[in-house]
Amino acid sequence: MRHNLAYHDAETRAGFSGRAERVGNLRPDGFAAALAALLALWTPHSWAQAGVLPQPVARALAQAGIPEGAAAFYVHEIGAERPLLAAGAERAMNPASGIKLLTTYAALELLGPAHTWVTEAYAAGALNDGVLTGDLVLKGRGDPKLTLENFWLLLRSLRSRGLREIRGDLVLDRTHFAANDHDPARFDDQPTRPYNTGPDALLVNFKAVRFSFVPDDETRLVRIVAEPALPQVQVVNRLALVYGPCGDWFSRIKVDAQGGSAAARLTFSGRYAASCGERERSYSVLAHAHYVLSLFRELWRELGGTFEGTVRDGAAGAEARLIAAAESPALSEVVRDMNKFSNNVMARQLFLTLGAVGTDAPATADNAGRVIRKWLAGKGLSFPELVLENGSGLSRNERISARNLGLLLLSAFRSPVMPELIASLPLTAADGTMKKRLSNTDLAGQAHIKTGSLTGVRSTGGYVLDARGRRVVVVFIVNHPNAGNAESVGDALLQWVYHRSGEAK
């Protein structure tokens, strides 16, 4: 299942436990001292020189209609004493999905690259001859990648252990994360878009349904195929098949979503060009508990099981017996999926996991933020301007400076988890959100870059391997109504870094 293409963040949808005992060859306190010495070298004179924008970058910024005061730049070669470029770098700015660099790095160090999430199934009652006289309890711990396939494997494991009939209810233990009043419409009034799905300790399949649009020349119709097909989600197909160029196919489809927590009705109308071939769009419908119930019923029936109960929140009592469990992929794989495709839902799950693991309490955004700040302080990194809301970047409130995002990347390069972090970032002209960027330039395949995008916000942050084989940290953030024009500025900056001559001092 190509889940990442369906659930990545607003930059393409809304426009908008290991411990690190050493950092490189330095202990944490030694690295803090090194950072302090580095800061001391940045005299006003050196900052003034570093604040002059390279001509191609300044030109691209002007052509984009973005004033220099609305942008921030930070460029620092690994191992150099001072930055090559630091313009507007002290400003607290909204980095959009650039904040995922912080969430990811913190998680890799605090949890360890091999960290996994386990979802457990308990029998709360007598289990004899395949019949459970009682409830089936599912306990979640915030798995960011409990996909349709992995949930099916958990249920198949239950069947292979002999469970056939459940005579109680499906009980969901979601207490690993604190209850929240997440409103999926609050951010951009698009509650059915998957990137607006709220975090949940038992998040299954991103709480989404993927719809495939399949043109049929013989019948001159467009078939709509839902996966998973849930009886509680009704599909009304009023699409007309037309002939001509595909173009912006989705803009010609109107979707009317109606319903509530337990049932939904999606009506598709408009025109769909046969030349588009098969296309996909995903929608987040139903409340978490009802989505799990509906999916459980369908998969359990397909597996030959019997269940007539309903769903409710609760917990496994002392008498409950563990009968099956599903383990997630390792964190190193999860962050790759998260960053390559800028998946907001996974980022929120990871952010709250830090809160749960770091404070041994039901996770909240506040305790997750405290865990990250304590981790930063332990590394000698002070980010007074930092504002964290959900760790994903799908926020109007999150803030960080370009300088501090750059210092974070410098620190990460000296960390034992550096390979995992860099490998998680999109590679220019190769994959993820950078797949179509800089494809006909020398920079193709030479930079690992995390992008960020919201209405009025664009950001770029990562590592460039320049033409002389030097690794360089690059950060660029724009907060301005014309931020939608800023891609050319980011590309100009990356190309300047790649082709620049001379040595860093």
C-alpha positions as CSV (number, residue, x, y, z in Angstrom):
1,M,0.0,0.0,0.0
2,R,1.5,3.3,-1.1
3,H,0.5,5.1,2.1
4,N,3.1,7.8,2.0
5,L,1.8,9.3,-1.2
6,A,-1.6,9.8,0.4
7,Y,-0.8,11.2,3.8
8,H,2.1,13.6,3.4
9,D,1.8,17.1,4.6
10,A,0.3,20.4,3.5
11,E,3.2,21.3,1.3
12,T,1.6,19.2,-1.4
13,R,-2.0,19.1,-0.2
14,A,-2.9,22.5,1.2
15,G,-0.2,24.5,-0.5
16,F,0.6,25.3,2.6
17,S,16.3,3.3,23.5
18,G,19.5,4.4,22.5
19,R,21.4,7.3,24.1
20,A,24.0,9.5,22.5
21,E,26.9,9.3,24.9
22,R,29.2,11.1,22.6
23,V,28.8,13.7,19.8
24,G,31.5,13.0,17.3
25,N,34.6,12.6,19.4
26,L,33.4,15.0,22.0
27,R,31.3,14.2,25.1
28,P,28.1,16.3,25.4
29,D,29.8,18.8,27.8
30,G,32.8,19.1,25.5
31,F,30.5,19.7,22.5
32,A,28.7,22.5,24.5
33,A,32.1,24.1,25.1
34,A,33.0,23.8,21.5
35,L,29.7,25.5,20.5
36,A,30.4,28.3,22.9
37,A,33.8,28.9,21.4
38,L,32.3,28.8,18.0
39,L,29.8,31.5,18.9
40,A,32.6,33.6,20.4
41,L,34.3,33.7,17.0
42,W,31.3,35.3,15.3
43,T,32.3,38.9,15.7
44,P,30.1,41.8,14.4
45,H,32.6,42.1,11.5
46,S,32.3,38.5,10.5
47,W,28.5,38.6,10.8
48,A,28.4,41.6,8.5
49,Q,30.4,39.9,5.8
50,A,28.3,36.7,6.2
51,G,25.1,38.8,5.9
52,V,25.7,39.9,2.3
53,L,23.5,37.7,0.0
54,P,25.3,36.2,-3.0
55,Q,24.2,38.0,-6.2
56,P,22.2,35.1,-7.8
57,V,20.3,34.6,-4.5
58,A,19.6,38.3,-4.1
59,R,18.4,38.4,-7.7
60,A,16.1,35.4,-7.3
61,L,14.7,36.9,-4.1
62,A,13.9,40.2,-5.9
63,Q,12.3,38.4,-8.9
64,A,10.1,36.4,-6.5
65,G,8.8,39.6,-5.0
66,I,10.1,38.8,-1.5
67,P,11.9,41.5,0.6
68,E,15.1,40.4,2.2
69,G,13.6,41.2,5.6
70,A,11.1,38.4,5.1
71,A,13.7,35.8,4.5
72,A,16.5,34.1,6.6
73,F,19.6,32.3,5.3
74,Y,22.2,30.3,7.1
75,V,25.0,28.4,5.4
76,H,27.9,26.7,7.3
77,E,30.5,24.3,6.0
78,I,31.0,21.3,8.3
79,G,34.2,21.9,10.3
80,A,34.4,25.7,9.6
81,E,34.7,28.2,12.4
82,R,32.1,30.6,11.1
83,P,29.2,30.6,8.7
84,L,29.6,31.4,5.0
85,L,26.2,33.1,5.0
86,A,24.0,34.3,7.9
87,A,21.4,36.9,6.7
88,G,18.4,37.4,8.9
89,A,19.4,34.2,10.6
90,E,18.4,35.4,14.1
91,R,14.8,36.0,13.3
92,A,12.2,33.7,14.9
93,M,10.3,32.3,11.9
94,N,7.7,29.7,11.0
95,P,9.7,26.8,9.3
96,A,6.7,24.7,8.3
97,S,7.9,21.1,7.9
98,G,11.5,22.2,8.5
99,I,10.7,21.6,12.2
100,K,10.6,17.9,11.4
101,L,14.4,18.0,11.4
102,L,14.2,18.8,15.2
103,T,11.6,16.2,15.9
104,T,13.5,13.5,13.9
105,Y,16.9,14.2,15.4
106,A,15.6,14.3,18.9
107,A,13.7,11.0,18.4
108,L,16.7,9.2,16.9
109,E,18.9,10.2,19.8
110,L,16.4,9.8,22.6
111,L,14.7,6.6,21.4
112,G,17.4,5.1,19.3
113,P,17.2,4.1,15.6
114,A,16.1,0.6,16.5
115,H,13.1,1.7,18.6
116,T,9.8,0.1,17.7
117,W,6.2,0.4,18.8
118,V,4.2,-2.6,19.9
119,T,0.4,-2.9,19.6
120,E,-1.0,-5.6,21.8
121,A,-4.2,-7.7,21.7
122,Y,-5.6,-9.0,25.0
123,A,-8.4,-11.5,25.8
124,A,-10.5,-10.1,28.6
125,G,-12.5,-13.2,29.4
126,A,-12.4,-17.0,29.0
127,L,-11.0,-18.3,25.7
128,N,-12.1,-21.9,24.9
129,D,-12.2,-23.8,21.6
130,G,-11.7,-20.6,19.7
131,V,-14.5,-18.7,21.4
132,L,-13.7,-15.6,23.6
133,T,-16.5,-15.1,26.1
134,G,-15.6,-11.5,26.8
135,D,-13.9,-8.5,25.2
136,L,-11.0,-8.2,22.8
137,V,-8.8,-5.4,24.0
138,L,-6.4,-3.6,21.6
139,K,-3.7,-1.5,23.3
140,G,-1.9,1.1,21.3
141,R,1.4,2.8,22.0
142,G,1.3,5.4,19.2
143,D,2.7,3.3,16.3
144,P,3.1,5.9,13.5
145,K,2.9,3.1,10.8
146,L,0.1,0.7,11.8
147,T,-1.0,0.5,8.2
148,L,-3.8,-1.6,6.8
149,E,-1.4,-4.4,6.0
150,N,0.1,-4.4,9.5
151,F,-3.3,-4.3,11.2
152,W,-4.4,-7.3,9.0
153,L,-1.3,-9.2,10.1
154,L,-2.2,-8.6,13.8
155,L,-5.7,-9.9,13.2
156,R,-4.4,-12.9,11.2
157,S,-2.1,-13.7,14.1
158,L,-5.2,-13.8,16.3
159,R,-6.9,-16.2,14.0
160,S,-3.8,-18.4,13.7
161,R,-3.8,-18.7,17.5
162,G,-7.2,-20.2,17.3
163,L,-9.5,-17.2,18.1
164,R,-12.6,-17.5,15.9
165,E,-15.5,-15.9,17.7
166,I,-15.6,-12.9,20.0
167,R,-18.8,-12.6,22.2
168,G,-17.9,-9.3,23.8
169,D,-16.9,-5.9,22.5
170,L,-13.8,-4.4,20.9
171,V,-12.2,-2.3,23.6
172,L,-9.6,0.3,22.6
173,D,-6.9,1.2,25.1
174,R,-5.6,4.6,23.8
175,T,-4.3,5.9,27.2
176,H,-0.7,6.0,26.0
177,F,-1.5,9.5,24.6
178,A,-3.6,11.9,26.7
179,A,-7.1,12.6,25.4
180,N,-7.2,15.7,23.2
181,D,-9.8,17.8,21.5
182,H,-8.2,17.8,18.1
183,D,-10.3,19.6,15.5
184,P,-9.4,18.5,12.0
185,A,-11.0,21.6,10.5
186,R,-9.1,24.1,12.6
187,F,-6.0,24.4,10.5
188,D,-7.4,25.0,7.1
189,D,-11.0,24.0,7.1
190,Q,-10.2,20.8,5.3
191,P,-11.2,18.1,7.9
192,T,-11.2,15.2,5.4
193,R,-7.6,15.8,4.2
194,P,-5.4,13.0,5.7
195,Y,-2.7,15.5,6.9
196,N,-5.3,17.0,9.3
197,T,-5.8,13.7,11.1
198,G,-5.1,14.0,14.8
199,P,-2.7,11.9,16.7
200,D,-4.0,8.8,18.5
201,A,-2.3,6.0,20.5
202,L,-4.2,3.5,18.4
203,L,-4.0,5.2,15.0
204,V,-4.8,2.6,12.3
205,N,-4.1,3.1,8.6
206,F,-3.8,6.9,9.2
207,K,-7.6,6.8,9.6
208,A,-7.9,7.2,5.9
209,V,-9.7,5.7,2.9
210,R,-7.9,5.7,-0.5
211,F,-10.1,6.2,-3.5
212,S,-8.8,5.1,-6.9
213,F,-10.4,6.7,-10.0
214,V,-10.4,4.2,-12.9
215,P,-11.6,5.3,-16.3
216,D,-13.4,2.6,-18.4
217,D,-13.5,3.3,-22.1
218,E,-16.0,0.5,-22.8
219,T,-18.6,1.7,-20.4
220,R,-17.6,5.4,-20.7
221,L,-17.7,5.6,-17.0
222,V,-15.2,6.3,-14.2
223,R,-15.2,3.7,-11.5
224,I,-14.3,4.7,-7.9
225,V,-12.6,2.0,-5.9
226,A,-12.3,2.5,-2.1
227,E,-9.5,0.8,0.0
228,P,-10.4,-0.2,2.5
229,A,-14.1,-0.6,1.5
230,L,-16.0,0.2,4.7
231,P,-19.8,-0.1,4.8
232,Q,-20.0,3.0,7.0
233,V,-18.4,5.1,4.2
234,Q,-20.9,5.5,1.3
235,V,-19.6,6.6,-2.1
236,V,-21.9,8.4,-4.6
237,N,-20.3,8.5,-8.0
238,R,-21.5,11.3,-10.3
239,L,-18.3,11.7,-12.3
240,A,-18.5,12.1,-16.1
241,L,-15.8,10.5,-18.3
242,V,-14.4,13.0,-20.8
243,Y,-11.7,13.0,-23.5
244,G,-8.9,15.5,-23.8
245,P,-5.7,16.4,-21.9
246,C,-5.5,15.3,-18.2
247,G,-4.0,18.6,-16.8
248,D,-4.9,19.4,-13.3
249,W,-7.3,16.5,-13.0
250,F,-8.2,17.0,-9.3
251,S,-9.4,20.6,-9.7
252,R,-12.1,19.3,-12.0
253,I,-13.6,17.0,-9.4
254,K,-15.9,18.3,-6.7
255,V,-16.1,16.3,-3.4
256,D,-19.0,16.8,-1.0
257,A,-18.2,15.1,2.3
258,Q,-21.1,14.6,4.7
259,G,-21.6,12.6,7.9
260,G,-20.2,12.3,11.4
261,S,-18.1,10.2,13.7
262,A,-19.9,6.9,12.9
263,A,-20.8,7.2,9.2
264,A,-19.8,9.3,6.2
265,R,-21.1,10.0,2.7
266,L,-18.7,11.2,-0.1
267,T,-20.2,12.5,-3.3
268,F,-17.9,12.9,-6.3
269,S,-19.0,15.0,-9.2
270,G,-17.4,16.8,-12.1
271,R,-15.3,15.6,-15.1
272,Y,-12.5,13.1,-15.3
273,A,-10.3,12.8,-18.4
274,A,-9.7,9.3,-19.7
275,S,-6.1,10.4,-20.5
276,C,-5.4,10.7,-16.8
277,G,-5.4,6.9,-16.4
278,E,-5.8,5.7,-12.9
279,R,-5.3,8.3,-10.1
280,E,-5.7,8.3,-6.3
281,R,-6.8,10.6,-3.5
282,S,-7.2,9.8,0.2
283,Y,-9.7,11.1,2.7
284,S,-9.8,10.9,6.5
285,V,-13.3,10.0,7.6
286,L,-15.1,8.7,10.8
287,A,-13.8,9.1,14.3
288,H,-10.8,7.1,15.4
289,A,-12.8,4.5,17.4
290,H,-15.5,4.0,14.7
291,Y,-12.8,3.7,12.0
292,V,-11.1,1.0,13.9
293,L,-14.4,-0.8,14.6
294,S,-15.4,-0.7,10.9
295,L,-12.1,-1.9,9.6
296,F,-11.9,-4.6,12.3
297,R,-15.3,-5.9,11.3
298,E,-14.5,-6.2,7.6
299,L,-11.0,-7.7,8.1
300,W,-12.2,-10.1,10.8
301,R,-15.1,-11.3,8.6
302,E,-12.7,-11.8,5.6
303,L,-10.5,-13.9,7.9
304,G,-13.4,-16.1,8.8
305,G,-14.0,-14.7,12.3
306,T,-17.3,-13.8,14.0
307,F,-18.0,-10.6,15.9
308,E,-21.3,-9.0,16.8
309,G,-20.2,-6.5,19.4
310,T,-19.5,-2.7,19.4
311,V,-16.6,-0.5,20.3
312,R,-15.7,1.4,23.4
313,D,-12.6,2.9,25.1
314,G,-11.2,1.0,28.1
315,A,-8.2,-0.9,29.3
316,A,-7.1,-4.5,29.8
317,G,-7.7,-5.5,33.4
318,A,-5.4,-7.6,35.5
319,E,-7.1,-10.8,34.4
320,A,-6.7,-10.1,30.7
321,R,-4.3,-12.3,28.8
322,L,-1.9,-11.1,26.0
323,I,-2.6,-13.3,23.0
324,A,-1.0,-11.4,20.1
325,A,1.1,-8.4,19.3
326,A,2.3,-6.4,16.3
327,E,5.7,-4.7,16.2
328,S,6.3,-1.6,14.0
329,P,9.2,-1.1,11.7
330,A,12.3,0.4,13.3
331,L,12.4,4.1,14.0
332,S,15.1,4.5,11.3
333,E,12.6,3.3,8.7
334,V,9.7,5.3,10.1
335,V,11.7,8.6,10.0
336,R,12.6,7.9,6.4
337,D,9.0,7.6,5.4
338,M,8.1,10.6,7.5
339,N,10.7,13.0,6.1
340,K,10.9,11.8,2.5
341,F,7.2,12.5,2.0
342,S,6.8,15.0,4.8
343,N,4.1,13.0,6.6
344,N,2.5,15.2,9.2
345,V,0.5,12.4,10.9
346,M,3.6,10.3,11.5
347,A,5.4,13.4,12.8
348,R,2.7,14.1,15.4
349,Q,2.8,10.5,16.5
350,L,6.5,10.6,16.9
351,F,6.4,13.9,18.8
352,L,3.9,12.5,21.3
353,T,6.0,9.3,21.7
354,L,8.8,11.5,22.9
355,G,6.4,12.9,25.5
356,A,5.3,9.5,26.6
357,V,8.7,7.9,26.8
358,G,10.5,10.9,28.3
359,T,8.0,11.6,31.1
360,D,6.5,8.1,31.7
361,A,3.0,9.6,31.6
362,P,0.2,9.9,29.0
363,A,1.7,12.0,26.3
364,T,0.8,15.6,25.7
365,A,2.3,18.2,23.4
366,D,3.5,20.1,26.4
367,N,5.5,17.3,27.9
368,A,6.8,16.4,24.5
369,G,8.1,19.9,24.2
370,R,9.7,19.8,27.6
371,V,11.5,16.6,26.7
372,I,12.9,18.1,23.5
373,R,14.1,21.3,25.3
374,K,15.8,19.3,28.0
375,W,17.6,17.3,25.3
376,L,18.7,20.4,23.6
377,A,20.0,21.9,26.8
378,G,22.0,18.7,27.4
379,K,23.7,19.2,24.1
380,G,24.6,22.8,24.9
381,L,22.0,24.2,22.4
382,S,19.9,27.2,23.6
383,F,17.0,28.1,21.3
384,P,15.1,30.8,23.3
385,E,12.9,31.6,20.3
386,L,11.7,28.0,19.8
387,V,8.0,27.4,19.8
388,L,6.7,23.8,19.5
389,E,3.0,23.0,18.9
390,N,2.9,19.5,17.4
391,G,6.4,18.9,16.0
392,S,5.2,18.4,12.4
393,G,5.2,21.9,11.0
394,L,1.5,21.9,10.3
395,S,1.2,24.9,12.5
396,R,0.9,28.6,12.4
397,N,2.6,28.9,15.8
398,E,5.8,26.9,15.6
399,R,9.0,29.1,15.4
400,I,12.7,28.6,15.2
401,S,15.5,30.8,13.7
402,A,17.5,29.8,10.6
403,R,20.7,30.0,12.7
404,N,19.5,27.6,15.3
405,L,18.1,25.2,12.8
406,G,21.6,25.4,11.2
407,L,23.3,24.7,14.5
408,L,21.0,21.8,15.0
409,L,22.1,20.3,11.7
410,L,25.8,20.9,12.6
411,S,25.2,19.1,15.9
412,A,23.4,16.2,14.1
413,F,26.4,15.8,11.7
414,R,28.6,14.9,14.7
415,S,26.0,12.6,16.2
416,P,26.1,8.8,16.1
417,V,22.6,8.9,14.4
418,M,23.9,11.2,11.6
419,P,23.6,8.5,8.9
420,E,20.0,7.7,9.8
421,L,19.0,11.3,9.9
422,I,20.6,12.2,6.5
423,A,19.3,9.1,4.9
424,S,15.7,10.1,5.9
425,L,15.9,13.4,4.0
426,P,14.8,13.8,0.3
427,L,17.6,13.5,-2.2
428,T,17.6,16.2,-4.9
429,A,16.2,15.0,-8.2
430,A,15.8,11.5,-6.8
431,D,13.0,11.0,-4.3
432,G,10.4,12.4,-1.9
433,T,9.5,16.1,-2.0
434,M,12.8,16.9,-3.9
435,K,12.2,14.4,-6.7
436,K,11.3,17.0,-9.3
437,R,13.8,19.7,-8.1
438,L,17.1,20.5,-9.8
439,S,16.9,17.4,-12.0
440,N,18.9,18.9,-14.9
441,T,21.6,20.5,-12.8
442,D,24.9,19.3,-11.2
443,L,23.1,19.3,-7.9
444,A,21.1,16.2,-8.9
445,G,21.8,13.6,-6.2
446,Q,24.2,15.9,-4.3
447,A,22.0,17.3,-1.5
448,H,19.7,15.8,1.2
449,I,17.1,18.5,1.8
450,K,14.0,18.7,4.0
451,T,11.4,21.1,2.5
452,G,8.6,22.9,4.2
453,S,5.5,24.6,2.8
454,L,2.4,26.4,4.1
455,T,0.5,29.3,2.7
456,G,2.9,32.2,3.2
457,V,5.8,29.9,4.3
458,R,8.6,28.1,2.5
459,S,11.7,26.5,4.0
460,T,14.7,24.5,3.0
461,G,17.1,22.8,5.3
462,G,19.7,20.0,5.0
463,Y,23.1,19.1,3.7
464,V,24.8,19.8,0.3
465,L,27.9,17.9,-0.9
466,D,29.5,20.6,-3.0
467,A,31.6,20.4,-6.2
468,R,34.8,20.0,-4.1
469,G,33.4,17.3,-1.9
470,R,32.8,19.5,1.1
471,R,29.6,18.9,3.2
472,V,27.7,22.1,3.9
473,V,24.7,22.9,6.1
474,V,22.1,25.0,4.3
475,V,19.0,26.6,5.8
476,F,16.6,29.0,4.1
477,I,13.2,30.2,5.4
478,V,10.6,32.7,4.0
479,N,7.6,34.1,5.8
480,H,5.8,36.3,3.3
481,P,2.6,36.3,1.2
482,N,4.8,35.7,-1.9
483,A,6.4,32.7,-0.3
484,G,4.9,30.5,-3.1
485,N,7.5,32.0,-5.4
486,A,10.4,31.1,-3.2
487,E,11.3,27.7,-4.8
488,S,13.6,29.5,-7.3
489,V,15.3,31.3,-4.4
490,G,16.0,28.0,-2.6
491,D,17.3,26.5,-5.8
492,A,19.6,29.5,-6.4
493,L,20.9,29.2,-2.9
494,L,21.6,25.4,-3.2
495,Q,23.4,26.0,-6.6
496,W,25.5,28.8,-5.2
497,V,26.6,26.6,-2.3
498,Y,27.4,23.7,-4.7
499,H,29.4,25.8,-7.1
500,R,31.0,28.4,-4.8
501,S,34.8,28.7,-4.9
502,G,37.3,29.4,-2.1
503,E,37.6,27.8,1.3
504,A,35.6,28.4,4.5
505,K,37.5,30.1,7.3
